[in-house]
Amino acid sequence: MKYETAGDPMTGLKWTRKATRKIADELKREGILVSDKWVGCMLKELGYSLQANRKRIALSGNGSLQRRAERDLQFRHICRMREHFARKQEPAISIDTKKKELIGNFKNPGRVWRDQTCDVADHDFPSYASAKIIPHGIYDPITNEGTVSIGLSHDTAAFAVDSICAWWTNYGSQRYPHARRILILADNGGSNGPSNAAWQYHLWHDFCQRNRLKVIVCHYPAGASKWNPIEHRLFSEISKNWAGVPLINLQTALKYIRTTKTETGLKVTATLNRKHYPLKEHVSDELQAQVLIKRYHLFPKLNYTLSPAI
């Protein structure tokens, strides 16, 4: 046990890397006959406990404390912006793309009460799927409503912006008829990442210009997507609603997204987007120069405002 023991020097808590069964086997070789359950009880009495890995070490190298402070500043800025828009009853939405799902008789993690077993394919090969869906979501924290656009092509900036445009046309403009600006909370990467030139161009050209809206965008720090409201207010609830249910066709996926509800009154709508979106879209310097963008002094890469041309 000497080299298989670790612990916390602050709390005195200890743990062993060996399984109780292996410890029992070694004791048997020494002539001590005990069960693995007895070993577990003795370990608890000695101050041991089952321990899992904890992600607490920042791998940022030199200046990691400074980076943590910067992340905290960005979180505080986002919090202030959300509170400001909520007080003014102005639109503030959280957006992201959910994990892609294969359509077919494949295993879906989770369990559900049934009167008989549900057999699914023994392999989840993409070539066996009838389609692969890309759910792009928009969550409105003020109204507690979510909208999901299911794409069948690729997760691109144009697809993300089309989802926002559809939400505004069908829902947002009716709920906020006097709005002159909108706050968008987005992750730090993917189709709506801050380094994606196509994202900024399409958001300005297709949404900001056409709807004459000023768009304020705040991106979460890298690796902080789980704090984006859409993750724990919408996507997690969708995953729980279809847990253990094979998404055998598109209608099944749409049905379980639309029927996602919570005790706090969450309502979700879903639509299918069959448009094809090519990958690796290039936005020329001329097009980028058209974008009327004003960056904040605080982390200008993560915070900026897009304004329609006069």
C-alpha positions as CSV (number, residue, x, y, z in Angstrom):
1,M,0.0,0.0,0.0
2,K,3.0,2.3,0.5
3,Y,3.3,3.3,-3.2
4,E,-0.4,3.0,-3.9
5,T,-1.6,5.6,-1.4
6,A,-2.2,9.3,-2.1
7,G,-3.9,12.1,-0.1
8,D,-4.8,15.7,0.5
9,P,-2.2,17.3,2.8
10,M,-4.7,20.0,3.8
11,T,-7.7,17.8,4.8
12,G,-5.8,14.6,5.7
13,L,-8.1,12.7,3.4
14,K,-6.4,9.6,1.8
15,W,-7.2,7.3,-1.0
16,T,-5.7,4.2,-2.6
17,R,-5.2,3.4,-6.3
18,K,-5.8,-0.3,-5.7
19,A,-9.2,-1.9,-6.0
20,T,-10.6,-3.5,-2.8
21,R,-10.5,-6.9,-4.6
22,K,-6.8,-6.6,-5.3
23,I,-6.1,-5.6,-1.7
24,A,-8.1,-8.7,-0.5
25,D,-6.1,-10.9,-2.9
26,E,-2.8,-9.6,-1.6
27,L,-3.9,-10.1,2.0
28,K,-4.9,-13.7,1.2
29,R,-1.4,-14.3,-0.1
30,E,-0.2,-13.2,3.3
31,G,-2.5,-15.7,5.0
32,I,-5.2,-13.2,5.9
33,L,-8.6,-14.3,4.6
34,V,-10.9,-11.3,4.2
35,S,-13.6,-10.2,1.6
36,D,-13.3,-7.2,-0.6
37,K,-16.3,-5.7,1.2
38,W,-14.5,-6.0,4.5
39,V,-11.5,-4.2,2.9
40,G,-13.8,-1.4,1.9
41,C,-15.1,-1.0,5.4
42,M,-11.6,-0.9,6.9
43,L,-10.4,1.6,4.3
44,K,-13.2,4.0,5.4
45,E,-12.2,3.6,9.0
46,L,-8.7,4.5,8.1
47,G,-9.8,7.7,6.4
48,Y,-9.8,6.5,2.8
49,S,-12.5,7.3,0.3
50,L,-13.3,6.8,-3.4
51,Q,-11.9,9.7,-5.4
52,A,-12.2,10.7,-9.0
53,N,-10.1,13.1,-11.0
54,R,-10.9,16.8,-10.7
55,K,-10.1,19.4,-13.4
56,R,-8.6,22.1,-11.2
57,I,-5.1,22.6,-12.7
58,A,-4.9,25.4,-15.2
59,L,-2.6,24.5,-18.1
60,S,-2.1,28.0,-19.2
61,G,1.6,28.2,-18.4
62,N,3.0,31.5,-17.2
63,G,0.4,34.1,-16.5
64,S,-2.3,31.6,-15.7
65,L,-3.5,33.7,-12.7
66,Q,-3.7,36.7,-15.0
67,R,-5.8,34.7,-17.5
68,R,-8.1,33.6,-14.7
69,A,-8.6,37.2,-13.7
70,E,-9.3,38.1,-17.3
71,R,-11.9,35.3,-17.6
72,D,-13.6,36.6,-14.4
73,L,-13.7,40.1,-15.9
74,Q,-15.4,38.8,-19.0
75,F,-18.0,36.8,-16.9
76,R,-18.7,40.0,-14.9
77,H,-19.1,42.0,-18.1
78,I,-21.6,39.4,-19.6
79,C,-23.5,39.4,-16.3
80,R,-23.8,43.2,-16.4
81,M,-25.0,43.2,-20.0
82,R,-27.6,40.5,-19.3
83,E,-28.9,42.4,-16.3
84,H,-29.0,45.7,-18.3
85,F,-31.0,44.1,-21.2
86,A,-33.3,42.4,-18.7
87,R,-34.2,45.6,-17.0
88,K,-34.8,47.3,-20.3
89,Q,-36.9,44.4,-21.5
90,E,-34.8,44.3,-24.6
91,P,-34.0,41.0,-26.5
92,A,-31.0,39.0,-25.2
93,I,-30.5,35.5,-26.6
94,S,-28.0,32.7,-25.9
95,I,-27.0,30.7,-29.0
96,D,-25.0,27.5,-29.7
97,T,-24.9,24.3,-31.7
98,K,-25.8,21.1,-29.9
99,K,-24.0,17.9,-30.4
100,K,-24.6,16.3,-33.8
101,E,-26.9,13.2,-33.8
102,L,-27.2,10.3,-36.1
103,I,-30.7,9.5,-37.4
104,G,-31.4,5.7,-37.4
105,N,-32.1,2.8,-35.0
106,F,-29.0,3.6,-32.9
107,K,-28.5,3.6,-29.2
108,N,-29.2,6.8,-27.4
109,P,-27.7,7.2,-23.9
110,G,-30.1,7.0,-21.0
111,R,-32.9,4.7,-19.8
112,V,-36.7,4.8,-20.1
113,W,-39.5,2.8,-18.6
114,R,-40.8,0.2,-21.1
115,D,-42.8,-3.0,-21.0
116,Q,-40.2,-4.7,-23.3
117,T,-36.7,-4.2,-24.4
118,C,-35.8,-1.9,-27.3
119,D,-33.2,-3.5,-29.7
120,V,-30.9,-1.2,-31.6
121,A,-28.0,-1.6,-34.1
122,D,-24.9,-3.0,-32.6
123,H,-22.7,-0.3,-34.3
124,D,-23.3,3.4,-34.7
125,F,-21.5,3.9,-38.0
126,P,-22.4,7.2,-39.8
127,S,-22.7,5.2,-43.1
128,Y,-25.7,3.3,-41.6
129,A,-27.5,6.6,-40.7
130,S,-30.3,8.0,-42.9
131,A,-29.1,11.5,-41.9
132,K,-27.0,13.5,-39.4
133,I,-28.7,16.4,-37.8
134,I,-27.1,19.6,-36.6
135,P,-29.3,21.3,-34.0
136,H,-28.6,25.0,-33.7
137,G,-30.4,26.5,-30.7
138,I,-31.5,30.0,-29.6
139,Y,-32.6,30.5,-26.0
140,D,-34.4,33.6,-24.7
141,P,-33.8,33.8,-20.9
142,I,-36.4,36.5,-20.4
143,T,-39.3,34.4,-21.9
144,N,-37.8,31.0,-21.1
145,E,-38.3,29.9,-24.6
146,G,-36.1,28.0,-27.0
147,T,-36.0,27.6,-30.7
148,V,-34.0,24.8,-32.5
149,S,-33.2,24.8,-36.1
150,I,-32.2,21.3,-37.3
151,G,-29.7,21.5,-40.2
152,L,-28.8,18.5,-42.4
153,S,-25.8,20.0,-44.1
154,H,-22.9,21.5,-42.2
155,D,-22.4,23.7,-39.0
156,T,-21.3,26.9,-40.7
157,A,-21.6,30.6,-39.9
158,A,-24.2,31.1,-42.5
159,F,-26.3,28.3,-41.0
160,A,-26.0,29.9,-37.5
161,V,-27.1,33.3,-38.8
162,D,-30.0,31.8,-40.8
163,S,-31.2,30.3,-37.5
164,I,-31.1,33.7,-35.8
165,C,-32.9,35.3,-38.8
166,A,-35.6,32.7,-38.7
167,W,-36.1,33.1,-34.9
168,W,-36.3,36.9,-35.3
169,T,-38.8,36.7,-38.2
170,N,-41.1,34.1,-36.5
171,Y,-40.8,35.0,-32.8
172,G,-38.4,37.7,-31.8
173,S,-39.9,40.6,-33.8
174,Q,-43.3,39.8,-32.4
175,R,-42.1,39.6,-28.8
176,Y,-39.9,42.7,-29.1
177,P,-41.7,44.9,-31.7
178,H,-40.0,48.1,-30.5
179,A,-36.5,46.7,-30.2
180,R,-33.6,48.6,-31.8
181,R,-30.8,46.4,-30.5
182,I,-30.2,42.9,-29.4
183,L,-27.6,41.1,-27.2
184,I,-26.2,37.8,-28.4
185,L,-24.3,35.5,-26.1
186,A,-22.1,33.0,-27.9
187,D,-19.3,30.5,-27.3
188,N,-15.7,31.1,-28.1
189,G,-15.4,28.7,-31.1
190,G,-17.3,26.9,-33.8
191,S,-19.6,28.4,-36.4
192,N,-20.2,31.5,-34.2
193,G,-16.7,32.0,-32.8
194,P,-15.1,35.4,-32.5
195,S,-12.3,34.5,-35.0
196,N,-14.8,33.4,-37.7
197,A,-14.9,36.2,-40.3
198,A,-17.9,34.6,-42.0
199,W,-19.8,34.8,-38.7
200,Q,-19.3,38.5,-38.3
201,Y,-20.0,39.2,-42.0
202,H,-23.2,37.1,-42.2
203,L,-24.5,38.4,-38.8
204,W,-24.0,42.0,-40.1
205,H,-25.2,41.6,-43.7
206,D,-28.0,39.0,-43.2
207,F,-29.3,40.0,-39.8
208,C,-28.2,43.4,-38.7
209,Q,-28.6,45.2,-42.0
210,R,-31.9,43.6,-43.1
211,N,-33.6,44.1,-39.7
212,R,-32.0,47.5,-39.0
213,L,-30.9,46.3,-35.6
214,K,-27.8,47.1,-33.6
215,V,-26.3,43.8,-32.5
216,I,-24.1,43.5,-29.4
217,V,-22.1,40.3,-29.2
218,C,-20.4,38.9,-26.1
219,H,-18.4,35.7,-26.4
220,Y,-17.7,33.5,-23.4
221,P,-14.0,32.8,-22.6
222,A,-12.4,29.7,-24.1
223,G,-13.4,26.5,-22.4
224,A,-16.4,28.1,-20.7
225,S,-19.3,27.0,-22.9
226,K,-21.0,25.2,-20.1
227,W,-21.8,28.6,-18.5
228,N,-23.7,29.7,-21.7
229,P,-27.3,29.7,-20.6
230,I,-28.5,27.6,-23.5
231,E,-26.4,24.7,-22.4
232,H,-28.1,24.1,-19.1
233,R,-31.4,25.7,-19.8
234,L,-32.2,24.2,-23.2
235,F,-29.8,21.6,-24.5
236,S,-29.6,19.6,-21.3
237,E,-33.4,19.4,-21.1
238,I,-33.6,18.2,-24.7
239,S,-31.0,15.5,-23.9
240,K,-33.0,14.4,-20.9
241,N,-36.3,14.3,-22.9
242,W,-35.0,11.9,-25.6
243,A,-32.7,9.9,-23.3
244,G,-32.9,6.2,-24.1
245,V,-35.0,6.8,-27.2
246,P,-33.5,5.9,-30.6
247,L,-33.9,8.8,-33.1
248,I,-35.2,6.6,-35.8
249,N,-36.2,9.4,-38.1
250,L,-36.4,13.2,-38.4
251,Q,-39.9,13.3,-37.2
252,T,-38.9,11.6,-33.9
253,A,-36.1,14.1,-33.3
254,L,-38.4,17.0,-34.0
255,K,-41.1,15.6,-31.7
256,Y,-38.8,15.1,-28.7
257,I,-37.3,18.6,-29.1
258,R,-40.8,20.2,-29.4
259,T,-42.1,18.3,-26.4
260,T,-39.2,19.3,-24.1
261,K,-40.7,21.1,-21.0
262,T,-39.6,21.9,-17.5
263,E,-41.3,22.8,-14.2
264,T,-40.2,26.4,-14.7
265,G,-42.3,26.7,-17.9
266,L,-39.7,26.1,-20.7
267,K,-41.3,26.0,-24.2
268,V,-39.4,24.8,-27.3
269,T,-40.1,25.0,-31.0
270,A,-38.2,23.2,-33.7
271,T,-37.9,23.5,-37.5
272,L,-36.1,21.6,-40.2
273,N,-33.6,23.4,-42.4
274,R,-32.8,21.5,-45.6
275,K,-30.6,24.2,-47.1
276,H,-27.1,23.2,-48.1
277,Y,-24.2,25.1,-46.5
278,P,-20.7,24.7,-48.1
279,L,-17.7,24.3,-45.8
280,K,-14.7,26.6,-45.7
281,E,-16.5,29.8,-46.9
282,H,-14.0,32.5,-47.7
283,V,-15.0,36.1,-47.0
284,S,-12.9,38.5,-49.0
285,D,-11.2,41.6,-47.5
286,E,-13.6,43.8,-49.5
287,L,-16.6,42.2,-47.8
288,Q,-15.0,42.3,-44.4
289,A,-14.4,46.0,-44.8
290,Q,-18.1,46.6,-45.3
291,V,-18.9,45.3,-41.8
292,L,-19.6,48.2,-39.4
293,I,-18.0,46.8,-36.2
294,K,-17.0,48.6,-33.1
295,R,-15.0,46.7,-30.6
296,Y,-15.1,47.2,-26.8
297,H,-12.0,48.3,-24.9
298,L,-12.5,45.3,-22.6
299,F,-11.4,42.2,-24.6
300,P,-12.1,43.6,-28.1
301,K,-12.0,40.2,-29.6
302,L,-14.8,38.9,-27.4
303,N,-17.0,42.0,-27.2
304,Y,-18.2,44.1,-30.2
305,T,-21.2,45.8,-31.7
306,L,-22.4,45.6,-35.2
307,S,-24.4,48.5,-36.6
308,P,-26.5,48.8,-39.7
309,A,-25.3,51.2,-42.4
310,I,-27.1,54.6,-42.4
